[in-house]
């Protein structure tokens, strides 16, 4: 069976031109928050335009001129090499397409490879395909792009079903001993003053909590010796603009735990299609750290989600131990690299080797522990020198 005559692609280079199609498709389609129009348009306006990433927003129609998939793609230069990428950069934990609810019925997996070749032929020239952090499933459907010769990412993602009762959720996930220990810490924390869980409901709160989140997160990055996401002015602009734009609708969820109005923990996340995205949790490093203010804030977020009909709490990418304590689902993520020119093929070889090594290190406990220890030690030396 051939899809050549029935499959059509329409490529937009402007978010303004595709907006009505995208919003209508997104309303009933399967996608994650990171592929929402609001999220990616703001990323493009804040970051991609500055870095000269060329947007290639592809609407795939099949059959009978019906849209079945939107591909938020871009072409950006990395080390002088033109790379075809998913838009959203490092702030999107999941990358991939938006799918119609009946995508899997309309375009069976056996035909996807053929369709993908047709789509590629319509795109501007590029040297290498660099598709990273692609989830295995989107909604209830298999992500068609994981049928390509992918490699697994270094870390998986984790999420949990919340249910309808907060106390039942806690007792289901943790032992009585563990819960009692946490409750004692929370009780001790309250002895220092009035502890409140606050969700930003106006722009002043949003700006304040966001500034505290970034400050606390930067400190955490420095202590761990990892790359500082917020070193980029463009990324900071993205968070500021998206937060102010979307907090009124509730899609951006900015919250804090305060002690007598002092912000001791924060969280920046997304709420989208009954799914809560736990993205940037932080806490103040102080004498209160031992009483787990970050843990209490997370409990408050669980409770808020359950009270507001949120069905899924998504901790997204990362294999931290605390996530496995709460989660009952693991989402596998994949990378796909493919060179189309000599330069692109060379880049692909190095990309695949690097990510396979990264996965090997992270999945070898003793080796990963040594890497983390060394990274932390180097970070302390750097802080002392500064």
PyMOL commands that set and color helices and strands:
alter all, ss='L'
color gray80, all
select helices_A, chain A and resi 15-28+33-35+37-51+89-91+103-106+109-122+144-147+166-173+176-190+203-224+229-231+233-246+289-291+293-307+321-326+342-362+365-385
alter helices_A, ss='H'
color red, helices_A
select strands_A, chain A and resi 8-12+54-61+67-78+81-86+98-99+128-135+137-138+141-142+151-152+157-161+195-199+252-259+262-272+275-283+312-317+329-331+333-339
alter strands_A, ss='S'
color yellow, strands_A
deselect
rebuild
show_as cartoon
